[in-house]
Amino acid sequence: MSDIVQEAWRKYLIQLQAHPLRTKAITSGVLAGCSDLIAQKISGVKRLQLRRLLLIMLYGFAYSGPFGHFLHKLMDIIFRGKKGSKTVAKKVLLEQLTTSPWNNFFFMMYYGLVVEGRPWSLVRNKVRKDYPTIQLTAWKFWPIVGWINYQYMPIQLRVLFHSFVASCWAIFLNLKARSVAIKAA
């Protein structure tokens, strides 16, 4: 079995080297889909909501993967040639003050408007009510992930690592968004 895994990993790394943006987008889409599948099962959905699953995969494919790809390229430009703990701390701080709030806000908007198809007024109210709690929770969790990512991951694997952890985070966001939708219904 380990030979199969090693060969799959080798082929994945070749694709990552040859087609980094495409590979990261597909990886993020697949991981987002897996997280939604798990979230649906945990939340007790009787029948798989395929439309929702595909829309979450689209989010990972069209937004999360490309966003992460370009974010890490930008971080390398901003901090070109700088290494060490202070640089890692600056990267984490910059990411937490800029992309973290945006990504959580954008996910909540996408989920409410596109995935659930709710009207703007309901989505706006849900975001107003739940966004602060979600963002504060994110600031307790994501700086540790960011530190590990910038300190230990080579640049080509940062989006993969982030996407994997984000799939767990997305389960939390999906369940949070769903519990609010159930209360609003």
N, C-alpha and C positions, 0 to 999 in steps of 0.2 A: 504493500500500500504506500509506503513512504517513497518508493520510486515514482509512482504516479503523481504524488504531491510535488516531489522535487521537479519532475518534468513539467508539470503545469506551472509551477512557480517560475521555472526557467523561461518558458514560453511567454508568460505574463511579463517578465522583465524585458524580454526582447521587444514585445509590443509597446511597452512603456517607453523604451528607448527610441523606437522607430516612430511611434505615433503617440506622443505624450498626452496631448489634449484629448484626443479621441478615447484613449485607454482610460484616462481619469474620468471622463464623462460617463463612459459605459460602466465603469466600476462604481461610481457614485450612484448611478441609476439603479443598478442591481442591488447595492446595499440599501438604498432607500426603499426599494420594493420589499426586500427581506424584512426591514424594520416595520413596514406597514403591515405585512402579513402577520408578523408576530403581534403587533399592536391590536390588529383585528381579532386574533385568536384570544389574547389576554382579555380584551374588553367584552368577550362573549358573543361576538357576531355569529349568528347561526349559519349564514351563507356568505361566503367570501364576496366582498364588494370589489369586483374586478375593475370597474371604472375608477374607483378611488385608488386602488393599487397602481393602475397604469398612470394616473395623474401624479401620484407621489413619485413614481419612477421617472416620469417626465421632469419633475422638479429636480431630482438628483442629476439626471442626464443633461438637461438644458441649463440649469443654474448652478447647483452645488459643485459639480466637478469642474466646469470651466471657471467659476468664481475662485475656487481654491487654487487652481492651476495658475491663474493670473495674479492672485494675491501673493503666492509664494515667490513668483518671479519678481513682483514689485518689491517685496521685502528684501530680496537679495540685491536689488538695485539700490534701495534706500540704505541698506547696511553693508554695501559692497566691501568685502575684504575685512570686515570687523568680526571678531570672534570673542568668545568669553562670556562669562556669566552676566556682565552688565549689558552686553548686546542682546543676549537672550531675554533678559528682563525687559529691555526696551521694546523688543519685538512683541513680547507677550502683552505688554501694556498698550502698545499701539493697536494691536489686534483687538484687545478687549474694549478699548474705548471707541473703536470705529466699526469694525466688521461684526463684532458680536451683537451689538444692539441692532444694527441693520439686518443681519441674517435672521434674528429672532422675530423682528417686526415683519420682515418680508414673508417668512414662513407662515406666520399667523394670518397675514392678509391673503396669501395664496390659498392656504387651507380653507379659510372661510369663504372667500369669493369664488374660487375655482373648484376646489375639491367638494365642498359642501353645497356650493351654489346659493349661498345665503345672500340676502340683500345687503347693500353697503351699510345701512344704518345698524343692522344687527352685528355685522362684522366690526364696525367701528366701536360699538359699545363693548363688544367682547374684548377687543384689543385694549381699550381704555381700562377695562376692569382687570384683565389677566396679564397684560404685558409687564407691568412693574414686577410682579412676583416671578414671572418666568425669567426676566432679565437678571434680577437679583440672584436667583438660583443659578443661572448661567455663570454669573461672576464668582460663584463659589466653586464651580466645577471646571469650567473651561480654562482658567489660567494654569491649572495643573497639567491639563492635556497640552496646552500651548507650550509650556515649559519642556515637557517630554519631547514634543514634536520638534521644537527648534534646537534643543540641546542634543538629542540623540538620533534623530531621523535624518538620513540623507535627503536632499531636496526632492529627488525624484519619488521618494516614498511618503512625503509629507501629506499629500492629498489622500493617498490610500489609508494612512493611519488616521487622519482626521475623519475621513468618510466612515471608517469602521466605528470609531467612537461616536461619530454623529448619528450612525444608525441606532445606537443605544439611546442617545439623546432624543432622536426623533420619536422613538417609542414613547418616551416621557411626554414630548410635545403633542403627539397624536392622542395619547390618552387624556392629557389635559384639555386639548381642544374638543375631544369627543365628550368628555364629562360636562363641559360647558354647554355644548350643543344639546345634550340630553336634558340638562336643566332648563335651557331656553325653550325646548320643544313643548 
